[in-house]
Amino acid sequence: MAPPESLSADPDHAGAIDNPVRVRAGFSLTFEVPHPTPMLFVVQPKNRLDATGTRQRIIDQRPLGSAEGIHTYTDVHGNVIWRVLAQPGTFTLGHDLIAEITRYPDPQLHTLRKMPVEELPDETIGYLLPSRYVDSDLVSAEAWDRFGHIQGGWAQVQAVSDFLYSECSYGYGSNSTTTAKQAFDSKRAVCRDFAHMGVAFCRSLNIPARYVCGYMPDIDIVPDPVPMDFHAWFEAFLDGQWRTFDARHNKPRVGRVLIAQGRDASDVAFTTTFGSARLTHMKVWADETSFESTLETPPNPRVF
């Protein structure tokens, strides 16, 4: 196995952040592995700067458990992928980090226009097409019936998010094979399903859209008592830039730590196993932390 790539902070966009908040985030996963099993993990955030000036800077990070032996590479979407050969027995892997994020809620840019397809950049065209979990062709008629009359790109995507939030209740009912259309028909969805449905309706309306995964701490809201988990939302390409929408919560939030984006969850599944490996334990944490805190202080995860 190749030596692990450094997990030190990426120097890109390493400058000071205006009005920052710090988030301590990470995870620990334990598997029972009967045979040597190749595995992929999409779990490492990068430094980022988006079109609205929102920054994400990784202050410090470290691997946990068997992540010490990982090999990493960057996929076609720009995501960091961990690659490892899990050995037989109990296999535990994790990551712990402190991220600094601009302390503003998700921007609300109501006047953004919808770009005609002929004006879209070449690299966005693939995000107009159906993909593994985004069967946008199957919701196209409903999308145009419900939202085709709405003028303005932001207004149209926000109407999609409003509709999904009101139409579908949050709850477990889907599984790893559930598509956007199946989740919509069931009217019951988890964050992954809400993201897939949002992407599907946007693509049906000729708006490029992609699936995003990451951490979302409970900052400036009443804390949720349920165990923390990875979160999923979606981005729509409006007026030349990718913009954040979250049909699961459908209100601006503070402190998102973006891990990866792709066509759908198949591109950014937090773990992909090429063989038999049974997940037996999972802990995820994402909380606001002080500017004096370090990774030496144990995190306080809510057990999943």
Salt bridges, closest charged atoms under 4 A:
ASP96 OD2 - ARG24 NH2 2.69
ASP96 OD2 - ARG62 NH2 3.40
GLU100 OE1 - ARG22 NE 2.83
GLU100 OE2 - ARG57 NH2 2.94
ASP106 OD2 - ARG256 NH2 2.80
GLU119 OE1 - ARG113 NH2 3.16
GLU142 OE2 - ARG146 NE 2.76
ASP185 OD2 - LYS181 NZ 2.77
ASP218 OD1 - ARG253 NH2 3.42
ASP218 OD2 - ARG302 NH2 3.04
ASP220 OD1 - ARG103 NH2 3.15
GLU235 OE1 - ARG210 NE 2.69
ASP239 OD1 - ARG113 NE 3.04
ASP246 OD2 - HIS231 NE2 2.82
ASP246 OD2 - ARG256 NH1 3.00
ASP267 OD2 - HIS77 NE2 3.22
ASP267 OD2 - ARG263 NE 2.87
GLU288 OE2 - ARG103 NH1 2.78
